[in-house]
Amino acid sequence: MPDGFGWTSKYWHPRAGRAGVMPRDRSLEQRLRRLYTRVIPLEQRADYAKTTLPNMNFAFFNGASPGLVRPFLEGNEVLAFRNLHPIGDVVGRLPGDHPRIALDLGAAGQGEQKGVLQTVMVRLEEQEFDLTWRAAFPYAGLDSLPQLRRLNVQVMDE
């Protein structure tokens, strides 16, 4: 049973507690902490050295009310909204097809991935769903971005 339909701000509990250091940025965070240690008063350095920033919990990026959060959707799921619309119950099925997403970064890399259904936005008054699909591609890191000369994204049917 959903406990609400509102959005949870990234500044509110419990969502704010999930923020942290991205895995790829951990070494940078440790280097910065060593540099910052130099400006911390001597009597506080030991306490500072004991503290660490948590790893990023990627659930931080989900602002949906906890009762509406689900694991990955495959598509074909039935969504039913009972007693929430003037015409009566609204029932629909998500599409089962997944788009393929291709990325071409020129010399920096390219690839193709099956899209993963990331977000379902329900516009109940219009009886429509907005679907957001995502794909992740490896890249050489922040140092490679200045050399990036092309970014072509293509979305294709399954």
C-alpha positions as CSV (number, residue, x, y, z in Angstrom):
1,M,0.0,0.0,0.0
2,P,1.6,3.4,-1.0
3,D,2.2,5.7,1.9
4,G,1.9,8.8,-0.3
5,F,2.2,10.1,-3.8
6,G,4.6,13.0,-3.3
7,W,8.2,13.5,-4.2
8,T,10.9,13.2,-1.5
9,S,13.4,16.0,-1.8
10,K,17.1,15.1,-1.9
11,Y,17.5,17.2,1.3
12,W,15.0,15.2,3.3
13,H,15.4,12.1,5.4
14,P,15.7,9.3,4.5
15,R,16.9,10.2,1.0
16,A,19.6,12.7,2.1
17,G,21.3,9.9,4.2
18,R,21.9,7.9,1.0
19,A,24.2,10.6,-0.5
20,G,27.9,9.8,-0.6
21,V,31.0,9.5,-2.7
22,M,30.7,7.9,-6.1
23,P,32.9,4.8,-6.4
24,R,35.1,6.2,-9.2
25,D,35.7,9.4,-7.1
26,R,36.9,7.7,-3.9
27,S,40.6,8.1,-4.6
28,L,40.1,11.8,-5.3
29,E,38.1,12.2,-2.1
30,Q,41.0,10.6,-0.2
31,R,43.6,12.9,-1.8
32,L,41.5,15.9,-0.9
33,R,41.1,14.8,2.7
34,R,44.9,14.5,3.0
35,L,45.3,18.0,1.7
36,Y,42.5,19.4,4.0
37,T,44.1,17.7,7.0
38,R,46.9,20.4,6.7
39,V,44.4,23.2,7.5
40,I,42.5,21.5,10.3
41,P,43.6,22.7,13.8
42,L,46.0,20.2,15.4
43,E,43.6,19.4,18.2
44,Q,40.9,18.3,15.7
45,R,43.0,16.3,13.2
46,A,42.6,13.0,15.0
47,D,38.8,13.3,15.0
48,Y,38.9,14.3,11.3
49,A,41.1,11.3,10.4
50,K,38.5,9.0,12.0
51,T,35.6,10.2,9.8
52,T,34.9,9.1,6.3
53,L,32.2,9.9,3.8
54,P,29.9,7.0,3.0
55,N,29.8,5.4,-0.4
56,M,27.0,6.6,-2.7
57,N,23.8,4.6,-2.2
58,F,22.3,4.8,-5.7
59,A,18.8,4.8,-4.2
60,F,19.6,8.4,-3.5
61,F,18.6,9.2,-7.0
62,N,15.1,7.9,-6.5
63,G,12.8,10.5,-5.1
64,A,9.6,8.5,-5.3
65,S,7.6,8.0,-2.1
66,P,8.9,4.7,-0.5
67,G,5.6,2.9,-1.0
68,L,5.9,3.5,-4.8
69,V,9.5,2.3,-5.2
70,R,9.9,-1.1,-6.9
71,P,12.8,-3.2,-8.1
72,F,13.6,-3.1,-11.8
73,L,10.6,-3.3,-14.0
74,E,10.7,-5.7,-16.9
75,G,7.8,-4.2,-18.8
76,N,4.5,-6.0,-19.3
77,E,3.6,-5.1,-15.7
78,V,0.0,-4.2,-15.0
79,L,-0.6,-0.9,-13.3
80,A,-4.0,-0.5,-11.6
81,F,-5.3,2.7,-10.0
82,R,-8.4,2.0,-7.9
83,N,-10.7,4.8,-6.6
84,L,-8.3,7.5,-7.9
85,H,-10.1,8.7,-11.0
86,P,-13.6,10.1,-11.6
87,I,-14.4,7.5,-14.3
88,G,-13.5,4.6,-12.0
89,D,-10.6,2.2,-12.0
90,V,-7.8,2.9,-14.5
91,V,-5.8,-0.2,-15.5
92,G,-3.0,-0.3,-18.0
93,R,-0.1,-2.5,-19.0
94,L,3.5,-1.3,-19.6
95,P,5.0,-2.2,-22.9
96,G,7.2,-5.2,-23.0
97,D,9.6,-4.0,-25.6
98,H,12.9,-2.5,-24.5
99,P,14.7,0.0,-26.8
100,R,18.4,-0.5,-27.7
101,I,20.5,2.5,-27.0
102,A,23.7,3.0,-29.0
103,L,26.4,5.5,-28.0
104,D,29.3,6.7,-30.2
105,L,32.0,8.9,-28.5
106,G,34.4,8.7,-31.4
107,A,37.9,7.7,-30.3
108,A,36.7,7.7,-26.7
109,G,34.5,4.6,-27.2
110,Q,31.2,3.3,-28.4
111,G,28.7,0.6,-27.7
112,E,25.2,-0.6,-27.6
113,Q,23.1,-1.6,-24.6
114,K,19.6,-2.9,-24.0
115,G,17.6,-0.1,-22.3
116,V,16.5,-0.6,-18.7
117,L,13.2,0.9,-17.6
118,Q,14.2,3.5,-15.1
119,T,11.1,5.6,-14.3
120,V,7.4,5.3,-14.9
121,M,5.6,8.7,-14.5
122,V,1.8,8.2,-14.3
123,R,-0.4,11.0,-15.6
124,L,-3.6,9.7,-14.3
125,E,-5.8,12.6,-15.5
126,E,-4.7,12.0,-19.1
127,Q,-4.6,8.2,-18.6
128,E,-1.0,8.2,-19.9
129,F,2.4,6.8,-18.8
130,D,5.7,8.5,-19.5
131,L,8.6,6.0,-19.5
132,T,12.2,6.8,-19.1
133,W,14.8,4.2,-20.2
134,R,18.5,4.2,-19.4
135,A,21.7,2.6,-20.4
136,A,25.2,2.9,-19.0
137,F,28.4,2.9,-21.0
138,P,32.0,2.8,-19.7
139,Y,34.3,5.7,-20.5
140,A,37.9,6.6,-19.8
141,G,37.1,9.1,-17.0
142,L,37.0,12.8,-16.5
143,D,40.4,13.3,-17.9
144,S,39.1,12.1,-21.3
145,L,36.3,14.6,-21.6
146,P,38.4,17.5,-23.1
147,Q,39.3,15.2,-26.0
148,L,35.6,14.3,-26.6
149,R,34.7,15.6,-30.1
150,R,31.5,13.7,-30.8
151,L,28.5,12.4,-28.9
152,N,26.0,10.5,-31.0
153,V,23.2,8.7,-29.3
154,Q,20.8,6.5,-31.2
155,V,17.6,4.8,-29.8
156,M,16.4,1.8,-31.7
157,D,13.5,-0.7,-31.4
158,E,14.3,-4.0,-29.7
